[in-house]
Amino acid sequence: MTYQEDPSGTDAGTENSQAAPRRRIRARSWAIAGAASIALVGGLAFTKYTQVMAGIAYGESFPEPAEAVIVASAETVSRAPVATSIGELQAVDRIDLRIERSGVITRLNFKSGDLVKRGQVLLQVDTSEERADLAAAEVEAQRTRTDAEREAELLARGAAAAAVAEQAEALAASASARVAALRAAIDRKTILAPFTGRVGITDLKPGQYVSEGDLVAALIGTQSGIYVDFTLPQDAVAALDATKPVRVMIAGNPVEARIIAAEPGIDPASRSLGYRAVIEDYSGVLPAGSLVTVEVDTGIARDIVVVPRTSVLRSPYGSTVFALQEKDGETRASARLVELGPALGSDRVIVLSGLEPGTVIAADGVFKLRDGALVRPVTGADQTAATVDPDKTRQAAEKKP
């Protein structure tokens, strides 16, 4: 038996033997490319890490900045619980002068803002018709009085009836009453100053027609005192000692006032009681009608903590005061959440809780601080000395060549 070689099988084996080296070469190329990529990424990562660490080290080489703040201490003052109210200044003597009878103004004896004396004629409305009627009434009164006296004399002698004498007397009395009524009408057309004071602004002119009830001007007395009307809620009324003075804030300064009157009962709408106090020697800084703050002590005095208003940092989460603490030779800020009470004057505020008396705090510049911040304390004298004088700076610059 003779065997013949298959030419197709020989060709397939040759192709397989040639494809294997090519696959090995391709795999080696991918491996080399992957290794190179990993080396490149690693090198870049190492370079970036080195740069970041160098930057961190460079930043740590600088000293921590210290914030300069003015320091103060939480003070303790003795103060009673206070009820605060809004009051209104009222003049001791104040009226609105008004027209009582209609007519034409014939005299106007004052100008807006004038100081007038008690009994001074301020305004005169035309009374010519009333004076004419008065003259006729006086003549009639004199005639009827004469008739009444004559009838009384005749009655005494028995020459006249009692009824006639009585009628004559009644007519005389009626005529006298008519005279008095006309004189009163003339007086009601004359506006007099009821007390010494200063008149307000008026737009009236001589010759102007005025009606009954029209405003002439306001008149405010010149007394040295002034009233303060205010109200207190019923829970403060029970603790109020009306014999003690109250404090009225006038242009930021407290002024003592004495309670002189109170309403007889609580207002059912507001559940408050009205009071009137008087300031004896009033400087006149604010005019009558001005609104003022009234502070009333409603208990026994006790020690409370107060801090400067500028030391409080307010936020939606509450009020914060920064206490200053010494540690390892450094002064750092420690944030304290505090509960605030009412203001004490224009520059201090009461701290109800969260801060101990005598604690050293940042009094100004608190907006720059955070909890744990490094602080450089500055006193008021240091701040004044550090202030730059612009004139001296300019002079020094001009001296330089």
C-alpha positions as CSV (number, residue, x, y, z in Angstrom):
1,M,0.0,0.0,0.0
2,T,1.3,3.3,-1.0
3,Y,0.7,6.5,1.2
4,Q,0.4,10.0,-0.3
5,E,1.1,13.2,1.6
6,D,-1.8,15.7,1.9
7,P,-0.7,19.1,0.7
8,S,-3.6,21.0,2.5
9,G,-2.5,19.8,6.0
10,T,1.1,20.9,5.4
11,D,0.0,24.4,4.7
12,A,-2.2,24.7,7.8
13,G,0.6,23.5,10.1
14,T,2.9,26.1,8.6
15,E,0.4,28.9,9.2
16,N,-0.1,27.9,12.9
17,S,3.6,27.8,13.4
18,Q,4.0,31.3,12.0
19,A,0.9,32.9,14.0
20,A,2.2,31.9,17.4
21,P,5.3,34.1,17.3
22,R,3.2,37.0,16.2
23,R,0.9,36.7,19.1
24,R,3.8,36.6,21.5
25,I,5.2,39.7,20.0
26,R,1.9,41.5,20.3
27,A,1.4,40.5,23.9
28,R,4.9,41.7,24.7
29,S,4.2,45.0,23.1
30,W,1.0,45.5,25.1
31,A,2.8,44.6,28.3
32,I,5.6,47.1,27.6
33,A,3.0,49.8,26.8
34,G,1.1,49.1,30.0
35,A,4.2,49.2,32.1
36,A,5.3,52.4,30.6
37,S,1.8,54.0,31.2
38,I,1.9,52.8,34.9
39,A,5.4,54.2,35.3
40,L,4.3,57.6,33.7
41,V,1.2,57.8,35.9
42,G,3.2,56.9,39.0
43,G,5.8,59.4,38.2
44,L,3.2,62.2,37.7
45,A,1.5,61.2,41.0
46,F,4.8,61.2,42.8
47,T,5.7,64.6,41.4
48,K,2.3,66.0,42.4
49,Y,2.5,64.5,45.9
50,T,6.0,66.0,46.3
51,Q,4.6,69.4,45.2
52,V,1.6,69.2,47.6
53,M,3.8,68.2,50.5
54,A,6.2,71.0,49.7
55,G,3.3,73.5,49.7
56,I,2.0,72.2,53.0
57,A,5.5,72.4,54.5
58,Y,5.9,75.9,53.1
59,G,2.6,77.0,54.6
60,E,3.4,75.5,58.0
61,S,6.6,77.4,58.0
62,F,4.7,80.7,58.5
63,P,3.6,81.7,62.0
64,E,-0.1,81.6,62.8
65,P,-1.7,85.0,62.3
66,A,-3.0,86.7,65.5
67,E,-6.1,88.9,65.4
68,A,-5.8,92.2,67.3
69,V,-8.8,92.9,69.6
70,I,-9.6,95.3,72.4
71,V,-10.0,93.5,75.7
72,A,-12.4,94.1,78.6
73,S,-13.8,92.2,81.6
74,A,-17.3,91.1,82.3
75,E,-18.4,93.5,85.0
76,T,-20.8,93.0,87.9
77,V,-23.3,95.7,88.8
78,S,-26.2,95.7,91.3
79,R,-29.5,96.2,89.5
80,A,-33.1,95.4,90.2
81,P,-35.4,93.6,87.6
82,V,-36.6,96.2,85.2
83,A,-39.8,96.6,83.3
84,T,-39.5,98.7,80.1
85,S,-42.3,100.6,78.5
86,I,-42.8,103.3,75.8
87,G,-44.0,106.6,77.3
88,E,-45.1,109.9,75.8
89,L,-44.1,113.3,77.0
90,Q,-47.0,115.6,77.8
91,A,-46.9,119.3,78.6
92,V,-48.1,120.2,82.1
93,D,-50.2,123.0,80.5
94,R,-51.4,122.5,76.9
95,I,-54.6,123.4,75.2
96,D,-55.9,124.0,71.7
97,L,-57.3,127.5,71.3
98,R,-60.5,127.4,69.2
99,I,-63.1,129.8,67.9
100,E,-66.3,129.9,70.0
101,R,-68.5,132.2,67.8
102,S,-68.4,132.6,64.0
103,G,-67.4,135.9,62.5
104,V,-64.6,137.9,60.8
105,I,-61.3,138.3,62.6
106,T,-60.7,142.0,63.3
107,R,-57.5,141.6,65.4
108,L,-54.7,139.0,65.6
109,N,-52.3,140.0,68.3
110,F,-49.7,137.2,68.0
111,K,-47.5,135.4,65.5
112,S,-46.6,131.8,65.2
113,G,-44.2,130.8,68.0
114,D,-44.7,133.9,70.1
115,L,-44.4,133.8,73.9
116,V,-47.7,135.2,75.3
117,K,-48.7,136.2,78.9
118,R,-51.8,135.1,80.8
119,G,-54.8,137.4,80.0
120,Q,-53.3,138.7,76.8
121,V,-55.8,139.2,74.0
122,L,-54.8,136.9,71.2
123,L,-57.6,137.2,68.7
124,Q,-60.8,139.3,68.3
125,V,-63.7,138.4,66.2
126,D,-66.0,141.2,64.9
127,T,-68.5,142.2,67.7
128,S,-69.9,145.4,66.1
129,E,-73.5,143.9,66.0
130,E,-73.3,142.6,69.5
131,R,-72.0,145.9,70.8
132,A,-74.9,147.8,69.2
133,D,-77.4,145.4,70.7
134,L,-75.6,145.8,74.0
135,A,-76.0,149.6,73.9
136,A,-79.7,149.3,73.2
137,A,-80.1,146.6,76.0
138,E,-78.3,148.8,78.5
139,V,-80.7,151.7,77.8
140,E,-83.7,149.3,78.1
141,A,-82.3,147.9,81.3
142,Q,-81.9,151.4,82.8
143,R,-85.5,152.3,81.8
144,T,-87.0,149.2,83.3
145,R,-84.9,149.6,86.4
146,T,-86.3,153.1,86.8
147,D,-89.9,151.9,86.3
148,A,-89.4,149.1,88.8
149,E,-88.1,151.5,91.5
150,R,-91.0,153.9,90.8
151,E,-93.6,151.2,91.2
152,A,-91.9,149.9,94.3
153,E,-92.1,153.5,95.8
154,L,-95.8,153.8,94.9
155,L,-96.5,150.3,96.4
156,A,-94.9,151.4,99.6
157,R,-97.2,154.4,99.8
158,G,-100.2,152.3,98.9
159,A,-100.7,154.1,95.5
160,A,-99.9,151.1,93.3
161,A,-101.0,147.4,93.1
162,A,-98.5,144.7,94.1
163,A,-98.9,142.9,90.8
164,V,-97.9,146.0,88.9
165,A,-94.8,146.4,91.0
166,E,-93.8,142.8,90.6
167,Q,-94.2,142.9,86.8
168,A,-92.0,146.0,86.7
169,E,-89.3,144.2,88.7
170,A,-89.5,141.2,86.4
171,L,-89.1,143.4,83.3
172,A,-86.0,145.1,84.9
173,A,-84.5,141.7,85.8
174,S,-85.1,140.4,82.2
175,A,-83.4,143.5,80.8
176,S,-80.4,143.1,83.0
177,A,-80.1,139.5,82.0
178,R,-80.2,140.5,78.3
179,V,-77.3,142.9,79.0
180,A,-75.3,140.1,80.7
181,A,-76.0,137.7,77.8
182,L,-74.7,140.3,75.2
183,R,-71.6,140.9,77.2
184,A,-70.9,137.2,77.4
185,A,-71.4,136.9,73.7
186,I,-68.8,139.7,73.1
187,D,-66.4,138.0,75.6
188,R,-66.7,134.7,73.7
189,K,-65.6,136.4,70.5
190,T,-62.4,137.4,72.3
191,I,-59.7,134.8,72.7
192,L,-57.5,135.4,75.7
193,A,-54.4,133.4,76.8
194,P,-55.5,131.4,79.8
195,F,-51.8,131.0,81.0
196,T,-48.4,132.1,80.1
197,G,-46.9,130.0,77.3
198,R,-45.8,129.7,73.7
199,V,-48.3,129.5,70.9
200,G,-47.9,127.1,68.0
201,I,-48.2,127.7,64.3
202,T,-51.3,129.5,62.9
203,D,-52.5,130.3,59.4
204,L,-55.2,132.8,60.4
205,K,-55.2,136.4,59.1
206,P,-57.1,139.5,60.0
207,G,-60.3,139.8,57.8
208,Q,-60.6,136.0,57.6
209,Y,-64.0,134.4,58.3
210,V,-63.8,131.7,61.0
211,S,-66.5,129.3,62.1
212,E,-67.3,127.9,65.5
213,G,-64.8,125.2,66.5
214,D,-62.0,126.3,64.1
215,L,-58.5,125.9,65.5
216,V,-56.6,129.1,66.3
217,A,-53.3,127.6,67.6
218,A,-51.9,125.3,70.3
219,L,-50.7,126.9,73.5
220,I,-48.1,125.2,75.7
221,G,-47.1,126.5,79.1
222,T,-43.6,127.4,80.0
223,Q,-43.4,125.5,83.3
224,S,-40.1,123.7,84.0
225,G,-41.7,120.3,84.5
226,I,-43.2,117.8,82.0
227,Y,-45.4,114.8,82.3
228,V,-44.5,111.3,81.1
229,D,-47.5,109.0,80.4
230,F,-46.8,105.2,80.2
231,T,-48.3,101.8,80.8
232,L,-47.1,98.7,82.5
233,P,-48.4,95.1,82.1
234,Q,-50.4,93.7,85.0
235,D,-47.6,91.3,86.1
236,A,-45.3,94.3,86.5
237,V,-47.9,96.3,88.4
238,A,-47.9,94.0,91.3
239,A,-44.1,94.3,91.8
240,L,-44.0,98.1,91.3
241,D,-43.1,100.4,94.2
242,A,-44.8,103.7,93.1
243,T,-42.8,105.7,95.8
244,K,-39.5,105.0,94.0
245,P,-38.5,107.1,90.9
246,V,-38.6,105.7,87.4
247,R,-36.0,106.3,84.7
248,V,-36.8,108.1,81.5
249,M,-34.4,107.9,78.6
250,I,-34.1,111.4,77.2
251,A,-31.7,111.6,74.2
252,G,-29.9,108.5,75.4
253,N,-29.5,109.8,79.0
254,P,-31.5,108.6,82.0
255,V,-33.6,111.2,83.8
256,E,-35.5,110.5,87.0
257,A,-39.3,111.0,87.1
258,R,-41.7,110.7,90.0
259,I,-45.0,108.8,89.7
260,I,-47.9,111.2,90.6
261,A,-51.0,109.3,89.3
262,A,-52.4,106.0,88.1
263,E,-55.5,104.8,86.4
264,P,-58.1,103.3,88.7
265,G,-58.2,100.0,86.8
266,I,-56.6,97.7,84.3
267,D,-57.4,98.4,80.6
268,P,-59.3,95.2,79.6
269,A,-58.0,95.5,76.0
270,S,-54.3,95.6,76.7
271,R,-54.2,94.2,80.2
272,S,-52.0,97.1,81.3
273,L,-52.3,100.0,83.8
274,G,-51.6,103.6,82.9
275,Y,-49.3,105.8,84.9
276,R,-48.3,109.5,84.9
277,A,-44.9,110.6,86.1
278,V,-43.5,114.1,86.3
279,I,-39.9,115.3,85.5
280,E,-39.5,118.3,87.8
281,D,-36.6,120.1,86.1
282,Y,-36.9,119.3,82.5
283,S,-34.2,120.6,80.1
284,G,-36.6,120.6,77.1
285,V,-34.4,118.5,74.9
286,L,-37.4,116.7,73.4
287,P,-40.7,118.5,72.8
288,A,-44.1,117.5,74.2
289,G,-45.5,114.5,72.3
290,S,-42.2,112.8,71.9
291,L,-41.9,109.0,72.6
292,V,-39.4,108.0,75.2
293,T,-38.3,104.7,76.9
294,V,-39.4,104.3,80.6
295,E,-37.6,101.9,82.9
296,V,-39.2,100.8,86.2
297,D,-37.6,98.7,88.9
298,T,-39.9,95.8,89.8
299,G,-38.0,93.9,92.4
300,I,-35.0,93.8,94.8
301,A,-31.6,94.7,93.4
302,R,-29.2,91.9,92.7
303,D,-25.8,91.4,91.1
304,I,-25.8,91.0,87.3
305,V,-23.2,90.6,84.6
306,V,-22.8,93.3,82.0
307,V,-20.5,93.5,78.9
308,P,-20.0,96.1,76.2
309,R,-22.4,95.9,73.3
310,T,-19.6,95.7,70.8
311,S,-18.4,92.4,72.4
312,V,-21.5,90.5,71.4
313,L,-21.5,88.7,68.0
314,R,-25.1,88.0,67.0
315,S,-26.2,85.3,64.6
316,P,-29.3,83.3,63.7
317,Y,-28.0,80.6,66.2
318,G,-27.7,82.9,69.1
319,S,-25.4,85.5,70.7
320,T,-21.7,84.8,71.2
321,V,-19.1,86.4,73.4
322,F,-15.4,85.4,73.0
323,A,-13.5,84.8,76.3
324,L,-9.7,85.2,76.1
325,Q,-7.7,82.4,77.7
326,E,-3.9,82.1,78.2
327,K,-2.3,78.8,77.2
328,D,1.4,78.0,76.5
329,G,2.2,81.7,76.4
330,E,-0.5,82.3,73.8
331,T,-3.9,84.0,74.1
332,R,-6.7,82.3,72.3
333,A,-10.4,83.0,71.8
334,S,-13.0,80.7,73.3
335,A,-16.6,81.1,72.0
336,R,-19.3,81.3,74.7
337,L,-23.0,81.2,73.8
338,V,-24.8,83.7,76.1
339,E,-28.3,84.7,76.9
340,L,-28.8,88.4,76.8
341,G,-31.1,90.6,78.8
342,P,-32.1,94.2,78.2
343,A,-29.6,97.0,77.3
344,L,-28.1,98.9,80.1
345,G,-27.7,102.4,78.8
346,S,-26.4,103.0,75.2
347,D,-23.1,101.0,75.4
348,R,-23.7,98.0,77.7
349,V,-25.9,94.9,77.7
350,I,-27.0,92.5,80.5
351,V,-25.9,88.9,80.3
352,L,-28.4,86.6,82.0
353,S,-26.4,83.3,81.6
354,G,-23.3,81.8,79.9
355,L,-20.6,84.1,81.2
356,E,-19.0,84.4,84.7
357,P,-18.1,87.8,86.3
358,G,-14.5,88.9,85.8
359,T,-14.0,86.9,82.6
360,V,-11.6,88.6,80.2
361,I,-13.4,89.0,76.9
362,A,-12.8,90.6,73.4
363,A,-14.6,93.9,73.6
364,D,-14.2,95.0,70.0
365,G,-13.2,93.3,66.8
366,V,-15.1,90.1,67.5
367,F,-16.2,89.8,63.9
368,K,-12.7,88.6,63.1
369,L,-12.6,85.8,65.6
370,R,-13.5,82.2,65.6
371,D,-13.3,79.5,68.4
372,G,-9.7,78.8,69.1
373,A,-8.3,81.8,67.1
374,L,-5.0,83.3,68.2
375,V,-5.5,86.7,69.7
376,R,-3.2,89.7,70.3
377,P,-4.9,91.7,73.1
378,V,-4.8,95.5,72.6
379,T,-5.8,98.0,75.3
380,G,-7.5,101.3,74.6
381,A,-4.2,103.2,75.1
382,D,-2.4,100.9,72.7
383,Q,-5.0,101.5,70.1
384,T,-4.8,105.2,70.4
385,A,-1.0,105.1,70.1
386,A,-1.2,102.9,67.0
387,T,-3.6,105.2,65.2
388,V,-1.9,106.9,62.3
389,D,-2.1,110.6,62.1
390,P,-2.6,111.5,58.4
391,D,-1.1,115.0,58.8
392,K,2.1,113.6,60.3
393,T,2.3,111.0,57.6
394,R,1.9,113.6,54.9
395,Q,4.6,115.9,56.5
396,A,7.0,112.9,56.7
397,A,6.4,112.1,53.1
398,E,7.1,115.8,52.1
399,K,10.5,115.7,53.9
400,K,11.8,112.7,51.9
401,P,14.0,113.7,49.0
